Amino acid sequence: MLKNKNFWLGIVIILSFAVFFLGKCSCEKDMSMVMNNPHNIKGVISYKRSFPDLNDIQLSEAQAYGIRPIQSEAQARKMGDRLVEIKNCDKYQIDDLTHSIPFLVPTAANLLDSIGTNFLDSLHSKGLNPYNILVTSVLRTQENLKKLVKRNGNAKEASAHSYGTTFDVSYNRFMQVLDPDGRPYQEVNDDTLKLVLSEVLRDLRENQRCYVKYELKQGCFHITARRNQQ
């Protein structure tokens, strides 16, 4: 009887220590997460699940209100206010465009402005130094598409990029904004910037301002502005 009593007492003591140490480890883990994330960056649960808008849905939206596919850049420049030429500015930077030209319909240009502005505002609110998003692909003319298809057999001739509604934003390259007085800023790593950008795009997508697809191989977010902006 005494042996059984001592046995169960030993079990209780062991369980008590286990609960104590597990609780302590959990608390330390929580504190570690707080210490390792001082800027309160949550990002998204999954890039693929948060940005699942495939080419079909983006192409359908682009065809519904975008321009008709055009042959060349010269044609784009004759379209007046139907297309907006986008240029490097304080909100975003444009990559060297090898297979597209820097033109968007006004709705898409406004969306790009919002993404760039919201990204800068989010970095500031989190106590991070300023960076610009980098636009890597914009409007593709028929001349662009022919060259792209020859170079990349996986490229689609039916592309939302043909309608001026769609652009790509890199998630692994960003442009640091230099201090006007020339003082060096502390760099922010690309993974952190990607998380902040994902928060910005998630919010805009949830507000029905755009469709977004996470492009793993291309290293970008493929974005189409929606016609009915909220």
TIMILO-824105 format. One record per residue: x, y, z of N, C-alpha, C, CB in turn; residue in one letter. Coordinates in steps of 0.1 Angstrom, whole numbers, padded with zeros to 4 digits, always signed. Glycine has a CB too. Layout:
N
XYZXYZXYZXYZA
...
This chain:
230
+0008-0012+0000+0000+0000+0000+0009+0013+0000-0009+0000+0012M
+0019+0012+0008+0028+0024+0009+0036+0026-0004+0038+0022+0021L
+0040+0014-0010+0047+0015-0022+0038+0021-0033+0051+0001-0027K
+0025+0017-0034+0016+0023-0044+0015+0038-0042+0003+0016-0043N
+0014+0042-0029+0012+0056-0025+0024+0064-0030+0010+0058-0010K
+0036+0058-0027+0049+0065-0031+0050+0066-0046+0061+0058-0025N
+0045+0056-0053+0046+0055-0068+0037+0067-0074+0041+0041-0073F
+0025+0068-0069+0016+0078-0074+0021+0092-0070+0002+0076-0069W
+0027+0093-0058+0033+0106-0054+0044+0110-0064+0037+0106-0040L
+0052+0100-0067+0063+0103-0077+0058+0108-0090+0072+0091-0078G
+0047+0101-0095+0041+0105-0107+0036+0119-0107+0029+0096-0111I
+0029+0123-0096+0024+0137-0094+0035+0147-0095+0016+0138-0081V
+0046+0144-0088+0058+0153-0088+0064+0155-0102+0069+0148-0078I
+0065+0144-0109+0071+0144-0122+0062+0153-0132+0073+0130-0128I
+0049+0150-0131+0039+0158-0139+0040+0173-0136+0025+0153-0137L
+0041+0176-0123+0042+0190-0118+0054+0197-0124+0042+0191-0103S
+0065+0190-0124+0078+0196-0130+0076+0197-0145+0090+0187-0126F
+0070+0188-0151+0068+0188-0166+0059+0200-0170+0061+0175-0171A
+0048+0202-0162+0039+0214-0165+0047+0227-0163+0027+0213-0156V
+0055+0227-0152+0062+0239-0149+0072+0243-0161+0070+0238-0136F
+0080+0233-0165+0090+0236-0175+0084+0238-0189+0099+0224-0176F
+0073+0232-0192+0066+0234-0205+0061+0248-0205+0055+0224-0207L
+0055+0253-0194+0050+0266-0193+0061+0276-0194+0042+0268-0180G
+0072+0273-0188+0083+0282-0188+0089+0284-0202+0094+0278-0179K
+0090+0272-0209+0095+0272-0223+0086+0280-0232+0097+0258-0228C
+0072+0278-0230+0063+0284-0238+0063+0299-0236+0048+0280-0235S
+0065+0304-0224+0066+0318-0221+0078+0324-0227+0066+0320-0205C
+0090+0316-0226+0102+0321-0231+0101+0322-0247+0114+0312-0228E
+0094+0312-0253+0092+0312-0267+0084+0324-0271+0085+0299-0272K
+0073+0327-0264+0065+0339-0267+0073+0352-0266+0053+0340-0258D
+0081+0353-0255+0090+0365-0253+0100+0366-0265+0096+0364-0240M
+0105+0354-0269+0115+0354-0280+0109+0359-0292+0121+0340-0282S
+0096+0355-0295+0090+0360-0307+0088+0375-0307+0076+0353-0309M
+0084+0380-0295+0083+0395-0294+0096+0402-0296+0077+0398-0280V
+0107+0396-0290+0120+0402-0291+0125+0402-0306+0130+0396-0282M
+0122+0391-0313+0127+0389-0326+0118+0396-0337+0127+0375-0330N
+0106+0402-0332+0098+0409-0342+0093+0422-0335+0085+0400-0345N
+0103+0431-0333+0100+0444-0326+0091+0453-0335+0113+0451-0323P
+0090+0450-0348+0083+0459-0357+0069+0455-0359+0090+0461-0370H
+0064+0444-0352+0051+0439-0354+0047+0436-0368+0041+0449-0348N
+0056+0428-0375+0053+0425-0389+0047+0411-0389+0066+0425-0397I
+0035+0410-0394+0028+0397-0394+0028+0390-0407+0014+0399-0389K
+0029+0397-0418+0029+0391-0431+0016+0384-0434+0040+0382-0433G
+0016+0373-0441+0004+0365-0444+0007+0351-0441+0000+0366-0459V
-0003+0343-0439-0001+0329-0435+0006+0321-0446-0015+0323-0432I
+0002+0323-0458+0008+0316-0469+0007+0325-0482+0001+0303-0472S
+0018+0327-0489+0017+0336-0501+0008+0330-0511+0032+0338-0506Y
+0009+0317-0514+0001+0311-0524-0014+0311-0521+0005+0296-0526K
-0017+0309-0508-0031+0309-0504-0037+0323-0503-0033+0301-0491R
-0029+0332-0499-0033+0346-0498-0034+0353-0511-0024+0354-0489S
-0027+0349-0521-0027+0355-0534-0029+0344-0545-0013+0363-0537F
-0041+0339-0547-0043+0328-0555-0049+0331-0569-0052+0318-0548P
-0050+0344-0573-0057+0348-0584-0050+0345-0597-0060+0363-0584D
-0054+0333-0603-0047+0328-0615-0049+0337-0627-0052+0314-0618L
-0042+0333-0638-0042+0341-0650-0056+0343-0656-0033+0335-0661N
-0064+0332-0655-0078+0333-0661-0086+0344-0655-0085+0319-0659D
-0086+0345-0642-0095+0356-0636-0089+0370-0639-0096+0353-0621I
-0076+0371-0639-0069+0384-0642-0071+0387-0656-0055+0383-0638Q
-0070+0378-0665-0072+0380-0680-0087+0385-0682-0069+0368-0688L
-0096+0378-0676-0110+0382-0678-0113+0396-0674-0119+0372-0670S
-0107+0400-0662-0109+0414-0657-0102+0423-0666-0103+0415-0643E
-0090+0420-0671-0083+0429-0680-0090+0431-0693-0069+0423-0683A
-0096+0421-0699-0103+0422-0711-0116+0430-0710-0106+0408-0717Q
-0122+0430-0698-0135+0436-0695-0134+0452-0696-0140+0432-0682A
-0122+0457-0692-0122+0472-0692-0109+0478-0697-0124+0477-0678Y
-0099+0470-0700-0086+0475-0705-0087+0479-0719-0075+0464-0703G
-0075+0483-0724-0074+0487-0739-0074+0474-0747-0062+0496-0741I
-0075+0476-0760-0073+0464-0769-0058+0463-0770-0080+0466-0782R
-0053+0450-0772-0039+0448-0774-0034+0457-0786-0036+0433-0777P
-0022+0463-0783-0016+0472-0793-0003+0466-0799-0013+0485-0787I
+0001+0471-0810+0012+0465-0817+0025+0470-0812+0011+0468-0832Q
+0026+0483-0809+0039+0489-0806+0038+0500-0795+0046+0494-0818S
+0050+0505-0791+0051+0516-0782+0046+0529-0788+0065+0518-0776E
+0049+0530-0801+0044+0542-0808+0029+0543-0808+0049+0541-0823A
+0022+0532-0809+0008+0532-0808+0003+0536-0794+0002+0518-0812Q
+0010+0531-0784+0006+0535-0770+0007+0550-0768+0016+0528-0760A
+0017+0556-0774+0019+0571-0772+0008+0579-0779+0033+0575-0777R
+0000+0573-0788-0010+0580-0795-0024+0578-0789-0011+0575-0809K
-0024+0572-0777-0037+0568-0771-0042+0579-0761-0036+0555-0764M
-0035+0590-0760-0040+0601-0751-0041+0597-0737-0053+0606-0757G
-0053+0601-0731-0055+0599-0717-0060+0584-0714-0065+0609-0711D
-0061+0576-0724-0065+0562-0721-0054+0554-0715-0069+0555-0734R
-0041+0559-0717-0030+0553-0711-0022+0563-0703-0021+0546-0721L
-0016+0559-0692-0007+0568-0684+0007+0563-0685-0012+0569-0669V
+0016+0571-0688+0030+0567-0688+0036+0567-0674+0039+0575-0697E
+0040+0556-0668+0046+0557-0655+0061+0558-0655+0042+0544-0647I
+0066+0566-0645+0080+0569-0645+0085+0567-0630+0083+0583-0650K
+0098+0566-0629+0104+0566-0615+0099+0578-0607+0119+0565-0616N
+0095+0575-0595+0091+0586-0587+0093+0583-0572+0075+0589-0589C
+0088+0591-0563+0091+0588-0549+0083+0577-0543+0088+0601-0541D
+0073+0571-0551+0065+0560-0547+0070+0547-0551+0051+0563-0551K
+0076+0546-0563+0081+0534-0568+0092+0536-0579+0069+0526-0575Y
+0099+0525-0582+0109+0526-0592+0106+0515-0603+0124+0523-0586Q
+0111+0518-0615+0108+0509-0626+0121+0502-0630+0101+0516-0638I
+0120+0489-0631+0132+0481-0636+0135+0484-0650+0129+0466-0633D
+0146+0479-0655+0149+0479-0669+0139+0470-0676+0164+0475-0673D
+0130+0476-0684+0119+0468-0690+0124+0463-0704+0106+0476-0692L
+0126+0449-0705+0131+0443-0717+0119+0438-0726+0140+0432-0714T
+0108+0435-0719+0097+0429-0727+0084+0436-0724+0096+0414-0724H
+0084+0448-0720+0072+0456-0718+0075+0471-0719+0065+0452-0704S
+0064+0479-0718+0066+0493-0719+0059+0499-0707+0061+0499-0733I
+0063+0511-0702+0058+0517-0690+0045+0525-0691+0068+0526-0683P
+0034+0518-0695+0021+0524-0696+0010+0516-0689+0018+0526-0711F
+0001+0523-0683-0011+0516-0677-0023+0524-0679-0008+0515-0661L
-0035+0518-0678-0047+0525-0678-0048+0533-0665-0060+0516-0680V
-0055+0544-0664-0055+0552-0652-0059+0545-0639-0065+0563-0654P
-0068+0535-0640-0072+0528-0628-0060+0520-0622-0084+0518-0631T
-0052+0514-0631-0041+0506-0627-0030+0515-0622-0036+0497-0639A
-0028+0526-0629-0018+0536-0624-0021+0541-0610-0017+0548-0634A
-0033+0543-0607-0037+0548-0594-0035+0537-0584-0052+0552-0594N
-0037+0524-0588-0035+0513-0578-0020+0512-0575-0040+0500-0584L
-0012+0513-0586+0003+0513-0584+0007+0524-0574+0010+0514-0597L
+0002+0536-0576+0005+0547-0566+0001+0543-0552-0003+0560-0571D
-0010+0537-0550-0015+0533-0537-0006+0523-0531-0029+0527-0538S
-0001+0513-0539+0008+0503-0534+0021+0509-0529+0010+0492-0544I
+0026+0518-0537+0039+0524-0534+0037+0533-0521+0044+0533-0545G
+0026+0541-0521+0024+0550-0509+0022+0542-0496+0012+0559-0512T
+0013+0531-0497+0010+0523-0486+0022+0516-0480-0001+0514-0489N
+0031+0511-0490+0043+0504-0486+0052+0513-0478+0050+0499-0498F
+0054+0525-0483+0062+0535-0475+0056+0539-0462+0064+0548-0484L
+0043+0541-0462+0037+0544-0449+0038+0533-0439+0022+0547-0452D
+0036+0520-0444+0037+0509-0435+0051+0507-0429+0033+0496-0443S
+0061+0509-0438+0075+0509-0433+0077+0519-0422+0085+0511-0444L
+0073+0531-0424+0074+0542-0415+0067+0539-0401+0069+0555-0420H
+0055+0534-0402+0047+0531-0390+0054+0519-0382+0033+0527-0394S
+0062+0511-0389+0068+0500-0382+0082+0503-0377+0069+0488-0391K
+0086+0516-0380+0100+0520-0376+0111+0515-0385+0102+0516-0362G
+0108+0512-0397+0117+0507-0407+0121+0518-0417+0112+0495-0414L
+0133+0518-0422+0138+0528-0431+0131+0526-0445+0153+0527-0433N
+0130+0537-0452+0122+0537-0465+0128+0530-0476+0119+0551-0469P
+0119+0522-0483+0123+0516-0496+0112+0517-0506+0126+0500-0493Y
+0116+0517-0519+0106+0517-0529+0103+0503-0535+0110+0527-0541N
+0091+0501-0539+0089+0488-0546+0095+0489-0560+0073+0485-0547I
+0097+0478-0566+0103+0478-0580+0094+0471-0589+0117+0471-0579L
+0089+0479-0600+0080+0474-0610+0089+0467-0621+0071+0485-0616V
+0086+0454-0623+0094+0446-0633+0088+0444-0646+0098+0433-0626T
+0075+0445-0647+0068+0443-0660+0055+0451-0660+0066+0428-0663S
+0052+0457-0672+0040+0465-0673+0032+0461-0686+0043+0480-0673V
+0030+0470-0695+0021+0467-0707+0030+0460-0717+0016+0481-0712L
+0025+0449-0722+0032+0442-0733+0025+0444-0746+0033+0427-0729R
+0033+0449-0756+0027+0451-0769+0028+0437-0776+0035+0462-0777T
+0022+0436-0788+0023+0424-0796+0038+0421-0800+0014+0425-0808Q
+0045+0432-0802+0060+0430-0805+0067+0425-0793+0066+0444-0809E
+0064+0429-0781+0070+0424-0769+0067+0409-0767+0065+0432-0757N
+0054+0406-0769+0049+0392-0767+0056+0382-0777+0034+0391-0769L
+0058+0386-0789+0064+0377-0799+0079+0374-0794+0064+0384-0813K
+0086+0384-0790+0100+0382-0785+0100+0374-0773+0106+0396-0783K
+0090+0376-0764+0090+0369-0751+0087+0354-0753+0080+0375-0742L
+0077+0351-0762+0074+0337-0765+0085+0330-0771+0061+0337-0774V
+0093+0337-0780+0105+0330-0786+0115+0327-0776+0111+0339-0797K
+0117+0336-0766+0127+0334-0756+0122+0325-0745+0130+0348-0749R
+0110+0325-0742+0104+0316-0731+0092+0309-0736+0100+0325-0718N
+0094+0296-0738+0083+0288-0744+0071+0287-0735+0088+0274-0746G
+0073+0290-0721+0062+0289-0712+0054+0302-0712+0067+0286-0698N
+0058+0312-0718+0051+0325-0718+0038+0324-0726+0060+0336-0725A
+0028+0330-0721+0014+0329-0727+0012+0341-0736+0004+0328-0716K
+0007+0338-0748+0003+0349-0757-0009+0357-0752+0001+0344-0771E
-0018+0349-0746-0030+0356-0740-0026+0360-0726-0042+0346-0740A
-0022+0373-0725-0017+0378-0712-0024+0390-0707-0002+0381-0713S
-0027+0391-0694-0034+0403-0689-0025+0415-0691-0037+0401-0674A
-0012+0413-0693-0003+0424-0695-0006+0432-0708+0011+0419-0695H
-0014+0426-0717-0016+0432-0730-0027+0443-0729-0021+0421-0740S
-0033+0445-0718-0045+0454-0717-0043+0466-0709-0057+0446-0712Y
-0031+0468-0704-0027+0480-0696-0033+0480-0682-0033+0492-0703G
-0038+0469-0677-0044+0468-0664-0035+0461-0654-0057+0460-0665T
-0024+0456-0659-0017+0446-0651-0002+0450-0650-0018+0432-0657T
+0004+0447-0639+0019+0449-0637+0024+0439-0627+0021+0464-0633F
+0037+0438-0627+0044+0429-0618+0053+0437-0608+0053+0418-0625D
+0053+0433-0596+0061+0440-0585+0070+0429-0579+0052+0447-0575V
+0083+0432-0579+0093+0422-0574+0090+0421-0558+0107+0427-0576S
+0092+0408-0553+0092+0407-0539+0106+0403-0533+0082+0396-0535Y
+0116+0403-0542+0129+0400-0537+0140+0410-0540+0134+0386-0541N
+0135+0421-0546+0143+0433-0549+0136+0446-0546+0148+0433-0564R
+0142+0454-0538+0136+0467-0535+0147+0478-0536+0131+0466-0520F
+0143+0490-0537+0152+0501-0539+0152+0510-0527+0148+0510-0552M
+0164+0511-0520+0165+0519-0508+0164+0533-0511+0178+0516-0501Q
+0156+0540-0504+0155+0555-0505+0166+0561-0497+0141+0560-0500V
+0174+0570-0504+0186+0575-0498+0182+0587-0489+0196+0580-0508L
+0189+0589-0478+0187+0601-0470+0191+0613-0477+0195+0599-0456D
+0182+0624-0477+0186+0636-0484+0199+0643-0480+0174+0646-0483P
+0202+0640-0467+0215+0646-0462+0227+0637-0463+0213+0649-0447D
+0225+0626-0470+0236+0617-0473+0240+0608-0461+0247+0625-0477G
+0232+0608-0450+0235+0599-0439+0231+0585-0443+0228+0604-0426R
+0240+0575-0439+0237+0561-0442+0225+0556-0434+0249+0552-0440P
+0216+0549-0441+0204+0542-0434+0208+0528-0431+0192+0543-0443Y
+0203+0523-0420+0204+0509-0417+0196+0501-0427+0200+0505-0403Q
+0202+0491-0433+0195+0483-0444+0184+0474-0437+0205+0475-0452E
+0173+0472-0445+0163+0462-0441+0164+0450-0451+0149+0469-0441V
+0164+0438-0445+0166+0427-0454+0153+0424-0463+0169+0414-0446N
+0156+0418-0474+0145+0416-0484+0133+0407-0479+0150+0409-0496D
+0136+0398-0470+0125+0390-0464+0116+0398-0456+0131+0378-0456D
+0121+0407-0448+0113+0416-0440+0104+0425-0449+0121+0425-0431T
+0111+0431-0460+0104+0439-0469+0093+0432-0476+0113+0446-0479L
+0095+0419-0480+0085+0411-0486+0073+0409-0477+0091+0397-0490K
+0075+0407-0464+0064+0405-0455+0056+0418-0454+0069+0402-0441L
+0062+0429-0454+0055+0442-0453+0047+0444-0466+0065+0454-0451V
+0053+0441-0477+0046+0443-0490+0034+0434-0491+0056+0440-0502L
+0036+0421-0485+0024+0412-0486+0013+0417-0477+0029+0398-0481S
+0015+0424-0466+0005+0430-0458-0003+0440-0466+0010+0435-0445E
+0005+0449-0473-0001+0459-0481-0010+0454-0492+0010+0468-0487V
-0005+0444-0500-0013+0438-0510-0025+0430-0505-0004+0429-0519L
-0023+0423-0494-0035+0416-0488-0046+0426-0485-0030+0409-0476R
-0043+0437-0479-0053+0447-0476-0060+0453-0488-0047+0458-0467D
-0052+0456-0498-0058+0461-0511-0067+0451-0518-0047+0466-0520L
-0062+0438-0517-0070+0428-0524-0083+0425-0516-0062+0414-0524R
-0082+0425-0503-0094+0423-0495-0104+0435-0497-0091+0422-0480E
-0099+0447-0500-0108+0458-0503-0112+0459-0517-0100+0471-0499N
-0110+0447-0524-0114+0445-0538-0109+0456-0548-0130+0446-0539Q
-0097+0460-0546-0090+0469-0555-0082+0462-0565-0082+0479-0547R
-0078+0449-0563-0070+0442-0572-0071+0427-0571-0055+0447-0570C
-0066+0420-0581-0063+0406-0581-0048+0404-0580-0069+0398-0593Y
-0044+0394-0572-0029+0392-0570-0026+0377-0571-0025+0398-0557V
-0015+0374-0578-0010+0361-0579+0004+0361-0575-0012+0355-0593K
+0008+0351-0566+0022+0350-0562+0029+0341-0572+0022+0343-0548Y
+0039+0348-0579+0047+0341-0589+0060+0336-0583+0049+0350-0601E
+0061+0323-0581+0073+0318-0574+0085+0319-0583+0070+0303-0570L
+0084+0314-0595+0096+0314-0604+0100+0327-0609+0093+0305-0616K
+0091+0336-0611+0094+0350-0616+0098+0359-0604+0082+0356-0623Q
+0096+0355-0592+0100+0364-0581+0092+0377-0580+0115+0367-0582G
+0079+0376-0583+0071+0388-0583+0057+0385-0579+0072+0395-0596C
+0050+0396-0575+0035+0396-0574+0029+0401-0587+0030+0404-0562F
+0021+0392-0593+0014+0396-0606+0000+0402-0602+0012+0383-0615H
-0002+0415-0606-0013+0423-0601-0021+0429-0612-0007+0434-0592I
-0034+0427-0611-0043+0433-0620-0053+0442-0612-0051+0422-0628T
-0054+0454-0616-0064+0464-0610-0078+0460-0613-0061+0478-0614A
-0087+0460-0604-0101+0457-0606-0108+0470-0611-0108+0452-0594R
-0118+0468-0620-0124+0480-0626-0133+0488-0616-0133+0475-0638R
-0139+0481-0606-0148+0488-0597-0140+0489-0584-0161+0479-0594N
-0133+0500-0583-0124+0503-0571-0133+0507-0560-0114+0514-0574Q
-0131+0501-0548-0138+0504-0536-0132+0516-0529-0139+0492-0526Q
